[in-house]
Amino acid sequence: MKAMARHILVGTEAEASRLKKRLAQGEAFDVLARKHSLCPSVKRGGDLGEIRPGQLVRPVDQVIFRKPTRTVHGPVKSQFGYHLIEVFYRDGA
């Protein structure tokens, strides 16, 4: 199985919630990721590329491989902070 996803990682749940509202109002995910994310994926607008199960921390992995695609999920807490996650696609291979 593999998936493609992007995320925004921030330090607080409140900040993640504020960004999620801005996304819901139509702001571009990649622009907000470049401006606010603490992850090295910031250079790619939050794009995590192709992911296989077990490559990322468990809370993020569970969203990517179990939740609906094309929806912004979160805030999702991990040991790194709070994530907003959007899955582009997932296949069962």
CYANA upper distance limits for C-alpha pairs under 8 A (distance plus 0.5 A):
  1 MET  CA     52 ARG  CA      6.69
  1 MET  CA     53 PRO  CA      7.55
  1 MET  CA     90 ARG  CA      7.87
  1 MET  CA     91 ASP  CA      6.16
  1 MET  CA     92 GLY  CA      5.03
  1 MET  CA     93 ALA  CA      5.06
  2 LYS  CA     50 GLU  CA      7.10
  2 LYS  CA     51 ILE  CA      5.99
  2 LYS  CA     52 ARG  CA      5.10
  2 LYS  CA     53 PRO  CA      7.50
  2 LYS  CA     90 ARG  CA      6.31
  2 LYS  CA     91 ASP  CA      6.17
  2 LYS  CA     92 GLY  CA      7.41
  2 LYS  CA     93 ALA  CA      7.53
  3 ALA  CA     50 GLU  CA      6.12
  3 ALA  CA     51 ILE  CA      5.75
  3 ALA  CA     52 ARG  CA      7.04
  3 ALA  CA     64 ILE  CA      7.66
  3 ALA  CA     65 PHE  CA      7.86
  3 ALA  CA     87 VAL  CA      7.75
  3 ALA  CA     88 PHE  CA      7.89
  3 ALA  CA     89 TYR  CA      6.02
  3 ALA  CA     90 ARG  CA      4.59
  3 ALA  CA     91 ASP  CA      6.82
  4 MET  CA     48 LEU  CA      7.40
  4 MET  CA     49 GLY  CA      5.91
  4 MET  CA     50 GLU  CA      5.18
  4 MET  CA     51 ILE  CA      6.52
  4 MET  CA     87 VAL  CA      6.51
  4 MET  CA     88 PHE  CA      5.95
  4 MET  CA     89 TYR  CA      6.11
  4 MET  CA     90 ARG  CA      7.12
  5 ALA  CA     47 ASP  CA      6.72
  5 ALA  CA     48 LEU  CA      6.14
  5 ALA  CA     49 GLY  CA      6.88
  5 ALA  CA     50 GLU  CA      7.81
  5 ALA  CA     51 ILE  CA      8.15
  5 ALA  CA     64 ILE  CA      7.57
  5 ALA  CA     85 ILE  CA      7.54
  5 ALA  CA     86 GLU  CA      6.09
  5 ALA  CA     87 VAL  CA      4.69
  5 ALA  CA     88 PHE  CA      5.92
  5 ALA  CA     89 TYR  CA      7.84
  6 ARG  CA     45 GLY  CA      8.25
  6 ARG  CA     46 GLY  CA      5.41
  6 ARG  CA     47 ASP  CA      4.61
  6 ARG  CA     48 LEU  CA      5.61
  6 ARG  CA     49 GLY  CA      7.92
  6 ARG  CA     85 ILE  CA      6.40
  6 ARG  CA     86 GLU  CA      5.99
  6 ARG  CA     87 VAL  CA      7.06
  6 ARG  CA     88 PHE  CA      8.37
  7 HIS  CA     33 ALA  CA      7.78
  7 HIS  CA     46 GLY  CA      5.44
  7 HIS  CA     47 ASP  CA      7.11
  7 HIS  CA     48 LEU  CA      7.69
  7 HIS  CA     83 HIS  CA      6.82
  7 HIS  CA     84 LEU  CA      5.82
  7 HIS  CA     85 ILE  CA      4.88
  7 HIS  CA     86 GLU  CA      6.75
  8 ILE  CA     32 LEU  CA      8.31
  8 ILE  CA     33 ALA  CA      5.69
  8 ILE  CA     36 HIS  CA      7.81
  8 ILE  CA     37 SER  CA      5.43
  8 ILE  CA     38 LEU  CA      8.04
  8 ILE  CA     39 CYS  CA      7.87
  8 ILE  CA     42 VAL  CA      8.38
  8 ILE  CA     46 GLY  CA      6.32
  8 ILE  CA     83 HIS  CA      5.98
  8 ILE  CA     84 LEU  CA      5.67
  8 ILE  CA     85 ILE  CA      7.24
  9 LEU  CA     16 ALA  CA      8.31
  9 LEU  CA     33 ALA  CA      8.42
  9 LEU  CA     36 HIS  CA      8.19
  9 LEU  CA     37 SER  CA      5.24
  9 LEU  CA     38 LEU  CA      5.89
  9 LEU  CA     39 CYS  CA      6.44
  9 LEU  CA     80 PHE  CA      8.31
  9 LEU  CA     81 GLY  CA      6.95
  9 LEU  CA     82 TYR  CA      6.10
  9 LEU  CA     83 HIS  CA      5.06
  9 LEU  CA     84 LEU  CA      7.20
 10 VAL  CA     15 GLU  CA      7.23
 10 VAL  CA     16 ALA  CA      6.78
 10 VAL  CA     36 HIS  CA      7.40
 10 VAL  CA     37 SER  CA      6.10
 10 VAL  CA     38 LEU  CA      6.34
 10 VAL  CA     81 GLY  CA      6.29
 10 VAL  CA     82 TYR  CA      5.85
 10 VAL  CA     83 HIS  CA      7.01
 11 GLY  CA     15 GLU  CA      7.78
 11 GLY  CA     38 LEU  CA      8.36
 11 GLY  CA     80 PHE  CA      8.20
 11 GLY  CA     81 GLY  CA      5.35
 11 GLY  CA     82 TYR  CA      6.54
 12 THR  CA     16 ALA  CA      6.92
 12 THR  CA     81 GLY  CA      7.01
 12 THR  CA     82 TYR  CA      6.59
 13 GLU  CA     17 SER  CA      6.62
 13 GLU  CA     75 PRO  CA      6.73
 13 GLU  CA     77 LYS  CA      8.38
 13 GLU  CA     81 GLY  CA      8.48
 13 GLU  CA     82 TYR  CA      6.35
 14 ALA  CA     18 ARG  CA      6.73
 15 GLU  CA     19 LEU  CA      6.75
 16 ALA  CA     20 LYS  CA      6.61
 16 ALA  CA     74 GLY  CA      8.13
 16 ALA  CA     75 PRO  CA      6.23
 16 ALA  CA     82 TYR  CA      6.87
 16 ALA  CA     83 HIS  CA      7.35
 16 ALA  CA     84 LEU  CA      7.18
 17 SER  CA     21 LYS  CA      6.85
 17 SER  CA     74 GLY  CA      8.40
 17 SER  CA     75 PRO  CA      6.97
 18 ARG  CA     22 ARG  CA      6.95
 19 LEU  CA     23 LEU  CA      6.71
 19 LEU  CA     32 LEU  CA      8.02
 20 LYS  CA     24 ALA  CA      6.72
 20 LYS  CA     72 VAL  CA      8.05
 20 LYS  CA     74 GLY  CA      8.36
 20 LYS  CA     84 LEU  CA      7.68
 21 LYS  CA     25 GLN  CA      6.80
 22 ARG  CA     26 GLY  CA      7.14
 22 ARG  CA     27 GLU  CA      6.22
 23 LEU  CA     27 GLU  CA      5.35
 23 LEU  CA     28 ALA  CA      7.03
 23 LEU  CA     29 PHE  CA      6.95
 27 GLU  CA     31 VAL  CA      8.24
 27 GLU  CA     32 LEU  CA      7.96
 28 ALA  CA     32 LEU  CA      6.88
 29 PHE  CA     33 ALA  CA      6.53
 29 PHE  CA     45 GLY  CA      7.81
 29 PHE  CA     46 GLY  CA      8.45
 30 ASP  CA     34 ARG  CA      6.62
 30 ASP  CA     44 ARG  CA      8.08
 30 ASP  CA     45 GLY  CA      4.50
 30 ASP  CA     46 GLY  CA      6.69
 30 ASP  CA     47 ASP  CA      8.48
 31 VAL  CA     35 LYS  CA      6.80
 31 VAL  CA     45 GLY  CA      6.93
 32 LEU  CA     36 HIS  CA      6.37
 32 LEU  CA     37 SER  CA      8.08
 32 LEU  CA     45 GLY  CA      8.25
 33 ALA  CA     37 SER  CA      5.44
 33 ALA  CA     42 VAL  CA      6.33
 33 ALA  CA     45 GLY  CA      5.68
 33 ALA  CA     46 GLY  CA      5.86
 34 ARG  CA     42 VAL  CA      5.31
 34 ARG  CA     43 LYS  CA      6.90
 34 ARG  CA     44 ARG  CA      8.05
 34 ARG  CA     45 GLY  CA      5.64
 34 ARG  CA     46 GLY  CA      7.51
 35 LYS  CA     42 VAL  CA      8.32
 37 SER  CA     42 VAL  CA      6.34
 37 SER  CA     46 GLY  CA      7.88
 38 LEU  CA     42 VAL  CA      7.56
 39 CYS  CA     46 GLY  CA      8.11
 41 SER  CA     45 GLY  CA      7.04
 41 SER  CA     46 GLY  CA      5.24
 41 SER  CA     47 ASP  CA      6.46
 41 SER  CA     48 LEU  CA      6.82
 42 VAL  CA     46 GLY  CA      5.46
 42 VAL  CA     47 ASP  CA      8.24
 51 ILE  CA     55 GLN  CA      7.15
 53 PRO  CA     61 ASP  CA      6.91
 53 PRO  CA     65 PHE  CA      7.73
 54 GLY  CA     58 ARG  CA      7.70
 54 GLY  CA     61 ASP  CA      7.13
 55 GLN  CA     61 ASP  CA      7.99
 56 LEU  CA     60 VAL  CA      6.94
 56 LEU  CA     61 ASP  CA      6.09
 57 VAL  CA     61 ASP  CA      6.51
 57 VAL  CA     78 SER  CA      7.63
 58 ARG  CA     62 GLN  CA      6.51
 58 ARG  CA     78 SER  CA      8.46
 59 PRO  CA     63 VAL  CA      7.13
 59 PRO  CA     76 VAL  CA      7.29
 59 PRO  CA     77 LYS  CA      7.44
 59 PRO  CA     78 SER  CA      6.70
 60 VAL  CA     64 ILE  CA      6.78
 60 VAL  CA     76 VAL  CA      7.53
 60 VAL  CA     78 SER  CA      7.99
 60 VAL  CA     83 HIS  CA      8.19
 60 VAL  CA     85 ILE  CA      8.19
 61 ASP  CA     65 PHE  CA      6.65
 62 GLN  CA     66 ARG  CA      6.15
 62 GLN  CA     67 LYS  CA      8.03
 63 VAL  CA     67 LYS  CA      5.60
 63 VAL  CA     73 HIS  CA      7.92
 63 VAL  CA     85 ILE  CA      8.08
 64 ILE  CA     85 ILE  CA      8.12
 64 ILE  CA     86 GLU  CA      8.28
 64 ILE  CA     87 VAL  CA      6.52
 65 PHE  CA     90 ARG  CA      7.68
 68 PRO  CA     87 VAL  CA      8.11
 69 THR  CA     86 GLU  CA      7.39
 69 THR  CA     87 VAL  CA      5.34
 69 THR  CA     88 PHE  CA      6.33
 69 THR  CA     89 TYR  CA      6.59
 69 THR  CA     90 ARG  CA      8.13
 70 ARG  CA     86 GLU  CA      6.57
 70 ARG  CA     87 VAL  CA      6.16
 70 ARG  CA     88 PHE  CA      6.12
 70 ARG  CA     89 TYR  CA      8.19
 71 THR  CA     86 GLU  CA      6.13
 71 THR  CA     87 VAL  CA      7.47
 72 VAL  CA     84 LEU  CA      6.84
 72 VAL  CA     85 ILE  CA      5.97
 72 VAL  CA     86 GLU  CA      5.16
 72 VAL  CA     87 VAL  CA      8.25
 73 HIS  CA     84 LEU  CA      6.11
 73 HIS  CA     85 ILE  CA      5.62
 73 HIS  CA     86 GLU  CA      6.80
 74 GLY  CA     82 TYR  CA      8.26
 74 GLY  CA     83 HIS  CA      6.64
 74 GLY  CA     84 LEU  CA      5.26
 74 GLY  CA     85 ILE  CA      6.95
 75 PRO  CA     82 TYR  CA      6.07
 75 PRO  CA     83 HIS  CA      5.84
 75 PRO  CA     84 LEU  CA      5.90
 76 VAL  CA     82 TYR  CA      5.82
 76 VAL  CA     83 HIS  CA      5.47
 76 VAL  CA     84 LEU  CA      7.03
 76 VAL  CA     85 ILE  CA      8.49
 77 LYS  CA     81 GLY  CA      6.34
 77 LYS  CA     82 TYR  CA      5.10
 77 LYS  CA     83 HIS  CA      6.95
 78 SER  CA     82 TYR  CA      6.79
 78 SER  CA     83 HIS  CA      8.19
